[in-house]
């Protein structure tokens, strides 16, 4: 009986073993699944940093969108007899810049670069606002960063209008009587009248630099905060005796987030707001439609269309635009001024 049971067990084992080994063999020959790629390709940041591609955004219109960013090779050099230019402004086919080396304002032909001395007596200006007076003469209003003053410059001399500013940087004209000036070390924006009256207009900024004004809104770049790179404010709100609190939770002032060290702002006749900022150590210029950003509660950095990707060291200085959409810029205190055609004026 014991012999019979042993034989039965042996037969069962022999019958089961082929099934087990067959199962293993089937597992080993099952092909490894190939995962489908995600719907959105993973961005290759390094490649983009070296060879950027144009970003198609909802802001760009078919008539003004660039097929790809302009690069250093697309820049034209406009060399004037200015050794250390800083602020730059276009006015009536001329460029006006302040030289930090010899404390002089120069006038340059915007096509040839031919330079003439305008007036001596300024220190260091990051921005200028030129205009014609009632007699047709040129007047330049500017914050002097080095002397912490707001000055009026004519061929007759340099007149100090206000003193006691805190690292004044950007300037914008808000009405016939007043300007706004950013204080990079004071973290605010002040309103200054043509006769020297001054009051705080916007508080709690983050190292504000460039300013642009379009008649209804004021745009301010925050050099010290990528999260608050560019903010916008209603022009009418700045007339209140109480300064606008930029950190207030009762309103959303965000226009662009995610830009590194923005410096200059300029509005083009194409309706775009142009921003000079850093991408690593390089200076770049991007643009957005400010109306679209305001309506959407702000734009992120990936919605900024890069229009100029340079090999110039950041920070870029003197960002200004002519009415025919030539963009002028240079590396701070570098003698070479560059320009490129970035679009066409908007048609009505």
C-alpha positions in Angstrom: 0.0 0.0 0.0 2.8 2.4 0.9 4.5 1.6 -2.4 1.3 2.4 -4.3 0.9 5.8 -2.6 4.5 6.7 -3.4 4.0 5.9 -7.0 0.8 8.1 -7.1 2.7 11.1 -5.6 5.5 10.7 -8.1 3.0 10.7 -11.0 1.3 13.8 -9.7 4.6 15.7 -9.4 5.6 14.8 -12.9 2.2 16.0 -14.2 2.4 19.4 -12.4 6.0 20.4 -13.1 5.5 20.9 -16.9 2.6 23.3 -16.2 4.7 25.4 -13.7 7.7 25.6 -16.0 5.5 26.5 -18.9 4.0 29.4 -16.8 7.5 30.7 -16.1 8.5 30.5 -19.7 5.4 32.4 -20.7 6.1 35.2 -18.2 9.7 35.5 -19.4 8.6 35.9 -23.0 5.9 38.5 -22.3 7.2 41.8 -24.0 7.9 44.7 -21.7 5.3 47.4 -22.2 6.4 50.6 -24.0 4.8 53.6 -22.2 3.2 56.2 -24.4 4.8 59.7 -24.3 2.9 62.3 -22.3 0.6 64.6 -24.2 2.9 67.5 -23.4 6.5 67.0 -24.2 8.9 67.6 -21.3 10.7 70.9 -21.9 14.4 70.7 -22.5 15.4 73.8 -20.6 19.1 73.7 -21.5 18.3 73.6 -25.2 15.9 76.4 -24.9 18.5 78.5 -23.1 21.0 78.0 -25.9 18.7 78.1 -28.9 15.5 79.9 -27.9 12.4 79.5 -30.1 9.8 82.1 -30.5 6.9 81.7 -28.1 3.5 82.0 -29.7 1.2 83.8 -27.2 -2.3 84.9 -27.1 -1.1 88.4 -26.9 0.6 88.5 -30.2 -1.3 89.5 -33.3 -0.6 88.2 -36.7 0.6 91.6 -37.9 3.2 92.0 -35.1 4.3 88.6 -33.9 7.9 87.6 -34.6 8.5 84.2 -36.1 11.5 83.8 -33.8 13.4 86.1 -31.4 16.0 88.5 -32.7 19.5 87.6 -31.6 22.8 89.4 -31.3 23.4 88.9 -35.0 20.3 90.9 -35.8 21.5 94.0 -33.8 22.9 97.1 -35.5 25.6 99.0 -33.6 25.1 102.7 -33.2 28.4 104.0 -31.8 28.4 107.6 -30.5 31.1 109.5 -28.7 29.7 108.5 -25.3 32.0 106.4 -23.1 29.7 105.4 -20.3 26.1 105.9 -21.3 23.3 104.8 -19.0 19.7 106.1 -19.5 18.5 106.4 -23.0 15.5 108.2 -24.5 14.3 108.7 -28.1 12.8 112.1 -29.1 12.4 113.7 -32.5 14.9 111.5 -34.4 17.4 111.9 -31.6 18.6 109.8 -28.8 19.5 111.4 -25.4 21.7 109.7 -23.0 23.5 110.6 -19.7 27.2 109.6 -19.5 28.3 108.5 -16.0 31.9 109.1 -16.9 31.9 112.8 -17.6 28.6 113.8 -16.1 27.2 115.0 -19.4 24.0 114.6 -21.4 24.6 113.8 -25.1 22.4 114.1 -28.1 22.9 111.4 -30.8 21.5 111.1 -34.3 19.3 107.9 -34.2 20.6 106.8 -37.6 24.3 107.7 -37.7 25.2 108.0 -34.0 26.7 111.4 -34.6 27.0 112.9 -31.1 27.0 116.4 -29.7 27.3 117.6 -26.1 24.0 118.8 -24.8 24.8 120.0 -21.3 27.2 119.2 -18.5 26.1 118.8 -14.9 24.3 115.5 -14.3 25.7 112.5 -12.5 24.0 109.2 -13.3 20.6 108.8 -14.9 18.9 105.5 -15.5 15.9 107.1 -17.3 15.1 110.4 -19.0 11.9 112.1 -20.2 12.5 114.6 -23.0 9.7 117.0 -24.2 9.3 120.4 -25.9 8.4 123.4 -23.9 5.9 126.1 -25.0 8.6 127.8 -27.0 9.6 124.7 -28.9 12.8 124.2 -26.8 14.0 120.9 -25.5 13.5 120.1 -21.8 14.7 116.8 -20.2 13.2 115.8 -16.9 15.2 113.0 -15.1 15.9 111.4 -11.8 19.6 111.7 -10.9 20.4 108.4 -9.2 23.8 109.5 -7.8 22.7 112.7 -6.3 19.2 111.5 -5.2 17.6 114.5 -7.0 15.0 115.2 -9.7 16.3 117.6 -12.2 15.2 119.7 -15.2 17.8 119.9 -17.9 18.0 122.5 -20.7 20.8 124.0 -22.7 20.9 126.7 -20.1 21.8 124.3 -17.4 20.7 121.7 -14.9 18.1 122.8 -12.3 17.4 120.7 -9.2 13.6 120.4 -8.8 13.4 118.0 -5.8 15.9 116.5 -3.4 16.0 113.7 -0.9 15.0 110.8 -3.2 16.1 107.3 -2.4 17.9 105.8 -5.4 15.6 107.3 -8.1 15.5 105.2 -11.2 12.5 105.2 -13.6 10.3 108.1 -14.7 6.9 108.5 -16.3 4.7 111.5 -17.1 1.2 111.2 -15.6 -0.3 114.6 -16.5 0.7 118.1 -17.6 1.9 118.9 -14.1 3.4 115.7 -12.6 5.7 112.8 -13.1 6.1 109.5 -11.2 9.6 108.4 -10.2 10.6 105.0 -8.7 13.0 104.8 -5.7 14.9 101.5 -5.9 16.3 101.8 -2.3 13.1 103.4 -0.9 10.8 100.6 -2.3 8.3 103.1 -3.5 7.1 105.4 -6.3 6.7 109.1 -5.7 4.8 111.8 -7.5 6.7 114.9 -8.3 5.3 118.1 -9.8 7.2 120.4 -12.2 7.6 122.9 -9.3 9.1 120.3 -6.9 6.2 119.1 -4.8 6.7 115.5 -3.9 4.6 112.8 -2.2 4.5 109.0 -2.0 2.2 107.6 -4.6 2.8 103.8 -4.3 4.3 102.0 -1.2 5.7 98.5 -0.5 7.3 97.9 -3.9 10.3 95.6 -4.3 13.3 97.6 -5.5 11.3 99.3 -8.3 13.1 100.3 -11.5 11.5 100.9 -14.9 8.2 102.8 -15.3 5.9 103.2 -18.2 2.6 105.2 -18.5 0.0 104.8 -21.1 -2.6 107.4 -20.1 -4.8 105.2 -17.9 -2.3 102.9 -16.2 1.2 103.0 -14.6 3.4 100.0 -15.0 6.3 99.4 -12.6 9.1 96.8 -12.7 10.2 95.3 -9.4 13.9 94.4 -9.8 13.9 92.7 -6.4 11.1 90.2 -6.9 10.6 87.7 -9.7 7.1 86.9 -8.3 6.2 90.6 -8.6 8.2 91.3 -11.7 5.9 93.9 -13.3 2.9 95.5 -11.6 0.2 97.8 -12.8 -1.8 100.6 -11.1 -4.8 102.8 -12.2 -3.5 106.2 -12.9 -6.5 107.8 -11.2 -5.7 106.0 -7.9 -2.3 107.8 -7.7 -4.0 111.2 -7.3 -5.2 110.1 -3.8 -3.3 111.7 -0.9 -3.0 108.2 0.6 -0.4 106.1 -1.3 -1.5 102.9 -3.0 -0.3 99.9 -1.0 1.3 97.5 -3.6 1.0 94.6 -1.1 -2.7 95.1 -0.4 -4.7 91.9 -0.6 -7.8 93.9 -1.6 -6.5 94.2 -5.2 -4.5 92.3 -7.7 -1.7 94.5 -9.2 0.2 91.7 -10.9 0.9 92.1 -14.6 3.9 89.7 -15.1 5.4 87.1 -12.8 8.5 85.0 -13.1 11.0 87.4 -14.7 14.5 87.8 -13.3 15.7 91.3 -12.4 13.6 93.4 -14.7 15.0 96.9 -15.3 13.6 98.8 -18.2 10.0 99.2 -19.4 8.8 100.8 -22.6 5.5 101.0 -24.4 5.6 100.6 -28.2 3.3 102.1 -30.8 2.2 98.6 -31.6 0.4 98.4 -28.2 2.9 96.1 -26.5 4.7 96.6 -23.2 8.4 95.8 -23.6 10.5 94.6 -20.7 14.3 94.3 -20.3 15.3 91.6 -17.9 17.9 88.8 -17.3 18.0 85.3 -18.5 20.9 83.9 -16.6 23.7 86.3 -17.2 22.3 87.5 -20.6 20.1 90.5 -21.2 16.9 89.9 -23.0 13.8 91.9 -24.0 10.3 90.4 -24.0 6.9 91.9 -24.5 3.2 91.3 -23.6 -0.1 92.9 -24.4 -0.8 94.7 -21.1 -4.5 94.7 -21.6 -4.6 90.9 -22.0 -2.5 90.5 -18.9 -4.7 92.8 -16.8 -7.9 91.1 -18.0 -6.5 87.6 -17.1 -5.2 88.6 -13.6 -1.6 88.7 -14.8 0.7 86.9 -17.2 3.4 84.3 -16.3 6.9 84.3 -17.7 6.0 81.6 -20.3 3.4 84.0 -21.8 6.1 86.7 -22.4 7.2 86.7 -26.0 10.9 87.1 -26.2 11.7 89.5 -29.0 15.4 90.1 -28.4 17.8 87.4 -27.1 21.2 89.0 -26.8 24.7 88.0 -25.8 25.0 91.3 -23.9 25.7 91.1 -20.2 22.7 91.9 -18.0 21.5 94.3 -16.9 20.4 96.0 -20.1 20.0 99.7 -19.9 18.4 102.5 -21.7 15.5 100.6 -23.2 13.6 102.9 -25.6 11.5 102.7 -28.7 11.0 105.0 -31.7 7.5 105.4 -33.2 8.5 103.2 -36.2 9.4 100.4 -33.8 13.1 100.5 -33.7 14.3 99.3 -30.3 17.4 100.8 -28.7 19.3 99.2 -25.8 22.8 98.7 -24.4 24.7 97.1 -21.6 24.9 99.5 -18.7 27.9 101.8 -19.0 29.0 100.1 -22.3 29.8 102.6 -25.1 28.0 100.6 -27.9 24.4 101.3 -28.4 22.4 98.7 -30.3 19.1 98.8 -32.2 16.8 96.4 -34.0 13.5 96.6 -35.8 11.0 94.7 -33.6 7.7 95.3 -35.3 5.4 97.7 -37.0 3.2 100.4 -35.5 -0.4 99.1 -34.8 -2.8 100.2 -37.5 -6.2 101.6 -36.6 
